[in-house]
Amino acid sequence: MLACGLALALGPRCTDEDGAASGISVTQARAAGVERPLLVSGYVVAEGGRVRLCEALAESFPPQCGGPSLEVRGLDVASVPGLEASDGVRWTARPHRLLGVVRNGILTVSGSTVG
């Protein structure tokens, strides 16, 4: 279970049941409007040089983004653990957390992925 809140000093954040930072959703990140790094949780989907962090995966094969997404820049996709691949698409079957600044629908990564 996640506990989410808004702390003035830290910005929007969520914690898991152990109190560890689990990240905010793609929807929350798109609406945050802050110029500091956010920990954003979602599914990584890479196709044809385009990388996105997706709120959900569509039930297709290979999977596509379902719902809101952020374009991701500055991420070495090969460093993402647990990538699956088929027909030129790479994706994570479970959410990953990326640290970066969100601006105009783009997440510019400033930290490594966390499984």
C-alpha positions in Angstrom: 0.0 0.0 0.0 1.3 3.5 -0.9 1.0 6.6 1.2 1.1 9.7 -0.9 1.3 13.3 0.2 2.6 16.8 -0.6 5.5 18.0 1.5 6.4 21.6 0.8 10.1 21.1 1.0 10.2 17.8 -1.0 7.3 18.2 -3.4 4.9 15.4 -4.2 6.1 12.0 -3.1 4.9 8.5 -2.2 6.3 5.9 0.2 5.7 2.2 0.2 4.7 0.3 3.4 8.3 0.2 4.5 8.6 4.0 4.3 11.0 3.8 1.2 10.5 6.3 -1.6 8.4 4.7 -4.3 7.9 7.7 -6.5 5.0 9.6 -7.9 2.8 8.6 -10.8 3.3 9.9 -14.3 0.0 11.8 -13.9 1.3 13.4 -10.7 4.7 14.3 -12.4 3.0 15.9 -15.4 0.9 18.1 -13.0 3.6 18.9 -10.4 4.9 22.0 -12.1 8.2 22.0 -10.2 11.7 22.6 -11.5 13.5 20.1 -9.3 14.1 16.4 -9.7 11.2 14.1 -9.0 11.2 10.3 -8.5 8.6 9.1 -11.0 7.3 5.5 -11.2 6.1 3.8 -14.4 6.8 1.3 -17.1 9.7 1.9 -19.4 8.8 1.4 -23.1 11.5 2.0 -25.8 10.9 1.7 -29.6 12.8 3.1 -32.5 15.0 5.5 -30.4 12.0 6.8 -28.5 11.8 6.1 -24.8 8.7 6.7 -22.6 7.7 6.2 -19.0 4.1 5.0 -19.0 1.5 5.0 -16.3 0.4 1.6 -17.5 1.0 -1.0 -20.2 -1.7 -1.7 -22.8 -2.6 -5.4 -23.1 -1.0 -5.9 -26.6 2.0 -7.7 -27.7 4.5 -6.2 -27.7 3.1 -3.9 -25.0 2.4 -0.2 -25.7 1.9 2.7 -23.3 -1.6 2.7 -21.7 -2.7 6.0 -20.3 -0.5 9.0 -19.7 3.2 8.9 -20.5 6.4 11.0 -20.4 9.0 11.1 -23.0 12.3 10.2 -21.4 15.7 11.8 -22.3 19.1 10.9 -21.0 18.4 7.3 -20.0 20.7 4.5 -21.1 18.0 2.0 -21.8 20.5 -0.9 -21.7 21.1 -0.1 -18.0 17.4 -0.7 -17.1 17.1 -4.0 -15.3 14.5 -6.6 -16.4 13.9 -5.3 -20.0 11.9 -7.6 -22.2 12.0 -7.3 -26.0 10.0 -8.3 -29.0 9.5 -6.9 -32.5 11.8 -3.9 -31.9 10.1 -2.9 -28.7 11.7 -3.1 -25.3 9.8 -2.7 -22.0 9.7 -3.4 -18.3 7.0 -5.8 -17.1 7.0 -4.0 -13.7 7.2 -0.3 -12.8 10.6 1.3 -12.4 11.5 4.6 -10.8 13.4 7.3 -12.7 14.8 10.5 -11.1 14.7 13.6 -13.2 13.1 16.9 -14.0 9.8 17.0 -15.8 9.1 19.9 -18.2 6.6 20.0 -21.0 5.9 16.3 -20.9 9.6 15.3 -21.0 11.4 13.6 -18.1 15.1 14.4 -18.3 16.8 11.8 -16.2 19.4 12.9 -13.7 19.6 9.6 -11.7 19.7 5.9 -12.3 16.7 3.6 -12.5 15.5 1.8 -9.4 13.7 -1.4 -9.8 
